[in-house]
Amino acid sequence: MLAAMTTRRTRADDVMDAICMYALENAGITPSSVEVAGQLDLSQQRVNYLMMRLALEGRIEWVSKQKYKVTDSTWEPPPGFEI
């Protein structure tokens, strides 16, 4: 019998989790690579590489040179907020 295959967690997953938690706590605003690097105790260069991997995997999408968004996500305003 074959053992069940599990997906191994990567540092890119950690970066994605940090991005999502930050956005959840900051009304949908995504963190800079500097902020992610500080939170995960990684170099900014390493975070930039991992974010490039996330983009190639289709998990984030670059909107401009400095701005990105999490693919297939939306931010909803809190109850009672009117535009």
C-alpha beads as a LAMMPS data file, in Angstrom:
LAMMPS data file: protein, C-alpha beads

83 atoms
82 bonds

1 atom types
1 bond types

-500.0 500.0 xlo xhi
-500.0 500.0 ylo yhi
-500.0 500.0 zlo zhi

Masses

1 110.0

Atoms # bond

1 1 1 0.000 0.000 0.000
2 1 1 1.295 3.447 -0.895
3 1 1 1.581 6.051 1.826
4 1 1 -0.569 9.133 1.400
5 1 1 1.418 11.911 -0.230
6 1 1 1.465 15.217 1.596
7 1 1 2.515 18.575 0.252
8 1 1 5.576 19.937 1.972
9 1 1 5.296 23.459 3.340
10 1 1 7.735 25.963 1.841
11 1 1 9.085 29.397 2.755
12 1 1 6.895 30.773 -0.035
13 1 1 3.907 29.469 1.963
14 1 1 5.196 31.389 4.993
15 1 1 5.439 34.565 2.899
16 1 1 1.906 34.030 1.578
17 1 1 0.590 33.546 5.117
18 1 1 2.354 36.737 6.273
19 1 1 0.863 38.684 3.351
20 1 1 -2.646 37.390 4.038
21 1 1 -2.483 38.042 7.787
22 1 1 -1.208 41.585 7.217
23 1 1 -3.963 42.276 4.666
24 1 1 -6.577 40.869 7.034
25 1 1 -5.404 43.170 9.817
26 1 1 -4.992 46.239 7.550
27 1 1 -8.218 46.494 5.537
28 1 1 -6.883 44.632 2.494
29 1 1 -3.618 46.555 2.167
30 1 1 -0.727 44.236 1.325
31 1 1 2.653 44.617 3.049
32 1 1 5.885 45.647 1.379
33 1 1 8.648 43.101 0.973
34 1 1 10.555 44.977 3.707
35 1 1 7.666 44.461 6.136
36 1 1 7.387 40.759 5.254
37 1 1 11.151 40.338 5.610
38 1 1 11.067 41.923 9.065
39 1 1 8.152 39.799 10.188
40 1 1 9.722 36.518 9.017
41 1 1 13.330 37.456 9.857
42 1 1 14.440 36.978 6.242
43 1 1 16.420 39.235 3.930
44 1 1 14.472 41.505 1.603
45 1 1 16.236 39.826 -1.332
46 1 1 14.973 36.403 -0.208
47 1 1 11.414 37.723 0.224
48 1 1 11.541 39.311 -3.253
49 1 1 12.589 35.933 -4.698
50 1 1 9.800 34.129 -2.830
51 1 1 7.260 36.710 -3.995
52 1 1 8.448 36.146 -7.568
53 1 1 7.769 32.426 -7.045
54 1 1 4.301 33.208 -5.682
55 1 1 3.608 35.293 -8.800
56 1 1 4.792 32.475 -11.090
57 1 1 2.500 30.087 -9.202
58 1 1 -0.399 32.530 -9.726
59 1 1 -0.895 33.173 -6.011
60 1 1 -0.136 36.893 -6.209
61 1 1 -0.426 39.275 -9.143
62 1 1 1.770 42.307 -9.756
63 1 1 -0.263 45.432 -10.467
64 1 1 2.777 47.702 -10.909
65 1 1 6.490 47.562 -10.098
66 1 1 5.856 48.029 -6.360
67 1 1 2.193 46.996 -5.940
68 1 1 0.669 43.538 -5.949
69 1 1 -2.533 41.834 -4.921
70 1 1 -3.457 38.383 -3.739
71 1 1 -5.066 36.518 -6.632
72 1 1 -8.769 35.734 -6.280
73 1 1 -9.201 37.753 -3.086
74 1 1 -11.416 40.672 -2.195
75 1 1 -11.622 42.970 0.754
76 1 1 -15.022 43.711 2.191
77 1 1 -15.627 46.896 4.185
78 1 1 -16.770 46.417 7.759
79 1 1 -20.497 46.418 8.573
80 1 1 -21.915 49.921 8.834
81 1 1 -19.344 51.498 6.505
82 1 1 -20.913 53.488 3.688
83 1 1 -19.231 55.093 0.734

Bonds

1 1 1 2
2 1 2 3
3 1 3 4
4 1 4 5
5 1 5 6
6 1 6 7
7 1 7 8
8 1 8 9
9 1 9 10
10 1 10 11
11 1 11 12
12 1 12 13
13 1 13 14
14 1 14 15
15 1 15 16
16 1 16 17
17 1 17 18
18 1 18 19
19 1 19 20
20 1 20 21
21 1 21 22
22 1 22 23
23 1 23 24
24 1 24 25
25 1 25 26
26 1 26 27
27 1 27 28
28 1 28 29
29 1 29 30
30 1 30 31
31 1 31 32
32 1 32 33
33 1 33 34
34 1 34 35
35 1 35 36
36 1 36 37
37 1 37 38
38 1 38 39
39 1 39 40
40 1 40 41
41 1 41 42
42 1 42 43
43 1 43 44
44 1 44 45
45 1 45 46
46 1 46 47
47 1 47 48
48 1 48 49
49 1 49 50
50 1 50 51
51 1 51 52
52 1 52 53
53 1 53 54
54 1 54 55
55 1 55 56
56 1 56 57
57 1 57 58
58 1 58 59
59 1 59 60
60 1 60 61
61 1 61 62
62 1 62 63
63 1 63 64
64 1 64 65
65 1 65 66
66 1 66 67
67 1 67 68
68 1 68 69
69 1 69 70
70 1 70 71
71 1 71 72
72 1 72 73
73 1 73 74
74 1 74 75
75 1 75 76
76 1 76 77
77 1 77 78
78 1 78 79
79 1 79 80
80 1 80 81
81 1 81 82
82 1 82 83
